[in-house]
Amino acid sequence: MRKDALFIAVEVDDQAAADTALAKKLTEACPVDIYAQAADGTLEIVEQNLDECVLCRLCLDASPDGAVKIIKLYDDGATL
């Protein structure tokens, strides 16, 4: 799953997005509410909040390596 905004894109591995425990963890970790849980508990990316990302890395710390990517669209697609 990937969502793009003007400055930031967030990409979450499909298997990770389906993990309800990880979805809850990401939802709780993000200070600007980029992540939410759908009614079935899976992860949703809140597109209108993407450019609020402060590059804090809390979502990266809360997830297994490679499950979440924060892509800086303004920096030729560099990732955190």
Summary of the structure (lengths in Angstrom):
residues: 80
radius of gyration: 11.3
end to end distance: 17.4
largest distance: 35.0
contacts: 221
relative contact order: 0.28
helix: 36%
strand: 26%
